[in-house]
Amino acid sequence: MKKHLLRQSLCLFLALSLGCAAALPASAAGKSATVAGKGAAADKKADEPIAQLPASALYYGAVKEVIRDKESGNIQSLYLSSEQRGDYVMHISEKTVWIDSGNRSASNPSSLAEGEQIYIFHSPIATLSLPPQSAAFAVVRNIPQDARCAQYLEVDEIKLQGAKGSASVTANNKTETFAVDGDTTFSPYLTRNIVTLDNLKKGSRIMVWYDESSKSPRADHIMVLPGEAESTGQTAALTCSEFVGMLYGDEKRPDAEGDAFYQRLTQGKSAYTPAAQAGKNGKGSLTAESPVTRELAALIMWRKAGSPAQTAYRKLSQYSDSREISSFARQALAWAYQNKVIDTETNILGPQDPLTREQAAEMIAAIS
């Protein structure tokens, strides 16, 4: 019964989403839990300004069901329950970020389980279905007791102050204002790039951890998220260039000398895989925009580590698809196995499978 309801509700959500901008004043504004007042837009006189919606709304509840795509296994929606807000369905997309509030880092969605209590920052626009449905912007997990969870905000304005690294930031459609100073720390989402106050612009999406001891709102830490036009890439295939960017961040990269595969690839240039160089008539050519596979990612990481010699190839035989491993990647994958860069508890490796940003972040975290 619940499955049938969800399917019906999902169709309604998609239909309403196409016309929500036009329909909001007449229908959604009156019943959406995120809009203040009933029939507010309809009651306004023509010459009175309509109150602007906040950039996001906050929901807290328990996960009743994790709804996954049957083919990919990726999370599509979360069916949630809350004593205060009732049941809700939050739809996950490429733009949804997953945040570990306690560790101030990205969270791995694959570990989400039914019964877990989470915060979700979502669109202020919701369907009129039962349960209501909305688009999830940020899923926040692992909130320490007696601590405020990280806040999802969209920057409206930044006013630099006198001291270097200090500013007053207005966000969330001008409903939030907080201070940034020289003690505020910054981090990126799922990359190793260095970010600072200079990276904040109008429209920037951020997660903010407030200083609980400050009398006025002050950001203790800010995580800079992918832009509105970008996807988080957690379920989209990564390119070689994107993987190298995640791995190196602002570190100096090897000089691209000659036709060396590793040097050229890390510089964002076209390169031939070692197999192609060995005599496959140019087949296997890669560019910066080529998808990075699991074995290519392991190869790049192994080369960055100094190409340490490996002999424990037999451990790779536990994978039922070990015959798909290219000869040039065997040492790299043996190294990856030894260092738990790849999953050592499964029997499927998928050496030729393209990596998602989430999977790449897990591999890189193993050696960080």
N, C-alpha and C positions, 0 to 999 in steps of 0.2 A: 504494500500500500504506500509506504513512504517513498519507495523508489519511483512509483508511478507519479506521486505528487511532485517529486523533485524534477522529473522529466517535464511535466506540465509547467512547473514554475520556471524552469530554465528557458522553455520556449517563450513564456510570457516576458521574462527578463530581457531576452534578446530583442523581442518585438518592441518593448517599451523603450529600450536603450536607444533605438534608432530615432525615436521622436521625443526623448525626454526633455531636450532643451526647449522645444516648443510647448510641450504639455505641462511643464512644471508649474507655471502660475495657476493653471486651471485645475489640475488634478493632483500632482505629486506634492505640492506645497502643503496641502491641507492634511495629508495622512502620513507622510514620511516622518519617521521618528526623529530625524535629524533636522527638521525645519521647525523653528519656533512658531507656535500659534496654529490655529486651525483656520484654513481659508484665508490666510493673511494676504495673499496676493489679490484675491477676489475682493476683499474688504477695502483695499487701498483705493483712494481716489486717484483719478488719472494724473493729477498734478503732483502726487506725493511719490517720493522715491521708494523703490522696493528694496527692503533690506537685503544685503548681499549675503549669500550663503558662505559659511566657513569653507576653507579649502578641503577639510576632511572632518569626519566624525569619528568618535572613539566607541568601540564596543568591547566589553569584557565578558567572557563566558567560557564554557567547557566545550571541547570538541566531542560532538555526538557521532559524527561519521566523517571520514576522509574519502572524498569521491575522486576516483582516479580515471584517467583515460585508459580504456581497455587495451589499446595497442601499445602506447608508450609507457604507461604506468605513472605518468606525471600527474601531479595533483591538479584537478580542475576546479574543485569547489570544496568548501568546508561547511558542514552542517553543524551549527552551534546552538547552545542553549544557555540562557541566563535568567536568573530569578527576576532581575530588574528589567531586562529588555526583551525577554521571551526568546523564542527560537528565531534564528536568522541563517540565511545562506550567503556566504561570502565567496565570490568568484575570483579565482587566482588567474593571473595573466603573466605575460613576460615582463610587465612593469612592476609586479609585486615584489617587494624586498622582504627578506627574512632576517630578523634581527635577534641576536642573543643580548638581551639587555644587561645581564649580570656581567658578561665578559666584554661588552662593548665591541662586538664583532658580528660578522654575518653568521646566521644559523643554518644548519643543514635541514631542509624540509623533509628529507627522507626519514628522519627519526621521529617525526610527529606521530603521536598515538592518540587513540580515542580516550577521552577522560582528561586530557591535559588542559589546564587553564591557560588561556592566552588573551592578549590584547590585540585588537585589530583596528588599525586606522583605515577607514574606508570612505568611499564617495558619499557626500551628503545626500545624493540622489538615490532613492531606493524604489523598487517596484511596489505596487499595492497588493501583491500576491500574499498568500499565507503559506509558509513564512515569507517575510519580506526578503528581498535579495539586493545585493549591492556589490560594487567592484572593490576588491581589497587593494589598498595601496601598500600597507606594511603589516606584516605579522610579527608581533613582538613576543618573545618567549624568555624563559628563565629570568623572571623578575625577582630580585632578592626581597626578602621580607623587610617591611618598614622602609622601603625605598620606592621612589617614584619611577615608573617605567620610562624608557627612552621615548621622546615625543617626536612624531612625524610632523614636519612643517615644510611649507613652501615659502621661499623668501620673497617679500614684497619690496623691501628697501634696505639699503645699508648706508649708514652715516658714520664715516670715519671720525674717530675722536683724536684728541691731541697726542696721546701716547701711542707709540708704534705698536701695531697689532691690536689696537682697541677700536671698537665700533659699537654702535647701537643698531640692532637688527630688528626690523618689523616683518612679521610673517603671518601666514594663515589668513590671508585677506584682511590684514591689519588688525587682527584680534589678539596677536601676541607680540610683545616687545621684550627683548632681552639684551644683556650686555655681553660683549666678547672682549677679553683682555689678554695680556701677555701670558697668562697662566692657562688659558684655554687651549686644549690639545685638539688635534685634528687627525682623522683617518679616512681612507677611501673605503668603498664597498667592493669586496672581492677583487681587489687589485693590490699591488704593492707600490703604487704611485704615491709620491709625496704631495699632500694637499695642505693648503694654508688658508688664511682669511681671504687671500687674493682669489681663491677659487670660487668664492661665494658671489653670485650674481642675482639679479632679479629673475625669479623663476626657478632658482636652484632648489632641488629637493634635498632635505637634510634630516638626519636624526639628531636630536639634541638631548644630552644628559645634563640636567640642571644641577647647579651647586646647591645642595640641600641646606648648607650652613649660611648661605647668603640671604640677607634681608630683602634684597630686590632681585628679580630674575637675572641670573648670570649663567652662561653656558660653561660648564666644566669641561665638556667634550662634545665635539661635533663630528658626525660621520657624513661625508659628502656622497650622495647617491647618484646613480645615473640620471641624466636629464629626462624630462617629460617625453621628448621625442625618441629616446633610446629605450631599448628593453634591457632588463637586468641581465639577459643572456643566460639565466640559470638553466633553461631547458633548450636553448638554441645552440646549434653547433658552433664551436669557436673556430676562428681562422688561425693560421700559423702566427700571423702578426699579433693577434690579440693574446694568444697564449704566451708568446715571447714577452709582450708587454706586462702581463701578469707576473711572469717569472722574474724578470729583471727590474721592473719598476724604473727607478732613476739610476740604477747601477750602470757603469760603463760596459758596453757590449764589445765582443771581440771584433777586431778589424776584419773587414770582408776582403780577404786576399785570395786571388785566384778563383777557382771554382769550388772551393771547399764548401761542402753542403752546410755545415753548422755555421760557419762564419757568415756566409751569404744570407742564410735564413734569418739569423739574429739581426741582420741589418735591414731586413724587409725586402731583400732582393730575390729574384727568381733563382732556384737551385734545383739540381738533380739529386734524387735520393741516392744513397750509396749503391743501391741495386741498379739504378739506371747508369751510374758511372761505370759499373762493372761490365756494361755491354748489353744494354737493352734498347739500343737505337733511340735514345732520348726519352723513352717512356718512363714515367715517374717524375717528370718535371713538376716542381712546386713553385707557387708564387706566395706572396704575403697573404693573399686572400684564399688560399687553399685550406680546406678543413683540416684541422690537426687531429690525427687519430691517436688512440691510446699509445700505440707503439712509437709513434713519432714524438709524442710528448715525453715519453720515457727516454727516448734517445736524446732529445734536447736537454733534458734535466741531467742525464748521465754525462753528457759532454760538458755541461756547465760545472759538474762536480769534478772534472778532471779525467774522465774516462777510466775510472779504476778497473783493473782487470777482474774478471769474474769467471768462476768455474762451476758454480752451482746451477748448471742448466737443468739438471734432472728435476729440480723443484717445479719447473714450469710445466712438467708433464702432468701435474695434477689437474690442469685445465683441459677440458674436453676439446677445446678448439686450439690447442697449442700448435697444431700443424699450420695454422694460418699466420703464425709469427714469421715475419721476414727474417732472413738470415742476418741482415745487417743490424737487426734490433734485438737479437737474442741476448747479447751481453748487457745491453741497456735494461731489458726487462728482468734479467737475473738480478741486476743491481737494484732495480725497483722492488723486486720481491724481497730481497734481503733487508731493504730499508722501509718495507711496508708502505711504499708509495702506491702500490696496487693492492687490491683486496686479496689477502692470502687465505681467506676463509671460504671462498667460493670455488666452484669448479668451472666457471665460465669467465674468460678473460676479455674477449672481444677486442683483440689487438687492432683490428681494422675499423672499429667503430669510431665515428667522430665523437669528440669530447664536448660536453656542455661546460659552461662556465662554472657551474657548481662542482662537477667532477674534477675539473682542472684545479679549482681552489682546494679541494680535498687532497689532491696529489701534492701540490706545492706546500700545503700546511704540514705534510708529513716530514719535510726536511727543513722547515723554518725554525 
